């Protein structure tokens, strides 16, 4: 179900060639940078949000798999619209960094071959 609509969406974006196409190309040129930066960014957003909502965050000192359900405050969690919104926000926050790194990779520095 998800693969078909994504293939159709990519075909439409390829045909329209606009801002969304530029964002996908930018992120596609430097996927490792996006991957390595988005994980700590999302974790940091989670910790800050927990501190704002509950005054503490169990994920500040423990990894995700070590936190039991009884350690979480009541009403912990976020709805699907919030998760989608955060996903879009993280992608949009990382586009300028990925664009800058993509421009840096285009330059002919000898040491950039190793990154």
C-alpha positions in Angstrom: 0.0 0.0 0.0 2.7 2.5 0.8 5.1 1.7 -2.1 2.5 2.4 -4.8 1.5 5.9 -3.6 5.2 6.8 -3.1 6.0 5.8 -6.6 3.2 7.9 -7.9 4.3 10.8 -5.8 7.8 10.6 -7.0 6.6 10.5 -10.6 4.5 13.6 -10.1 7.3 15.4 -8.3 9.7 14.5 -11.2 7.2 15.9 -13.7 6.5 19.2 -11.8 10.2 19.9 -10.8 9.8 22.6 -8.2 10.7 23.2 -4.6 9.8 19.8 -3.4 11.9 18.3 -6.1 14.8 20.5 -5.0 14.4 19.4 -1.4 14.4 15.7 -2.4 17.5 16.1 -4.6 19.3 18.0 -1.8 18.6 15.3 0.8 19.4 12.6 -1.7 22.9 14.0 -2.3 23.9 13.8 1.3 21.9 11.0 2.9 24.5 10.0 5.5 24.7 13.6 6.9 20.9 13.7 7.1 20.8 10.3 8.8 23.5 11.1 11.4 22.1 14.5 12.3 18.4 13.7 12.4 18.7 11.1 15.2 20.2 13.4 17.8 18.0 16.3 16.7 14.8 14.2 17.3 16.2 13.0 20.6 17.0 16.5 21.7 13.5 17.7 20.8 12.0 14.9 22.8 14.1 15.7 25.9 13.3 19.4 25.7 9.6 18.7 25.2 9.6 16.3 28.1 11.2 19.0 30.3 8.6 21.5 29.2 5.6 19.2 29.8 6.7 17.1 32.8 9.8 18.8 34.4 12.0 15.8 33.7 12.8 13.4 30.9 13.5 9.7 31.5 15.3 9.6 28.1 18.0 12.0 29.2 20.0 9.4 31.1 18.7 6.1 29.7 18.3 4.7 26.2 14.9 4.1 24.7 14.9 0.4 25.3 15.8 0.7 29.0 12.8 2.9 30.0 9.9 0.9 31.3 6.3 2.0 30.8 5.9 2.5 34.6 8.7 5.2 34.5 6.7 7.3 32.1 4.3 10.0 33.4 0.6 9.5 32.8 -0.7 10.9 29.5 2.8 10.4 28.0 3.0 10.3 24.2 1.9 12.2 21.2 -0.8 11.8 18.6 -0.2 10.9 15.0 -0.7 14.5 13.7 2.0 15.7 16.1 4.4 13.0 15.0 3.8 13.9 11.3 4.3 17.6 12.1 7.6 16.9 13.9 8.7 14.7 11.0 8.1 17.5 8.5 9.7 20.1 10.8 12.8 18.0 11.2 13.2 17.5 7.5 12.7 21.3 6.9 15.2 22.1 9.6 17.9 19.9 8.1 17.5 21.0 4.5 19.7 24.1 4.8 22.5 22.0 6.5 22.3 19.3 3.8 22.3 22.0 1.1 25.4 23.6 2.6 27.1 20.2 2.9 26.2 19.3 -0.6 27.8 22.5 -1.9 30.9 21.8 0.2 31.1 18.3 -1.3 31.0 19.7 -4.8 34.3 21.6 -4.2 37.4 19.8 -5.1 39.0 19.3 -1.7 41.2 16.2 -1.4 39.9 15.4 2.0 36.2 15.5 1.0 36.7 12.1 -0.7 36.9 10.5 2.7 33.7 12.0 4.2 
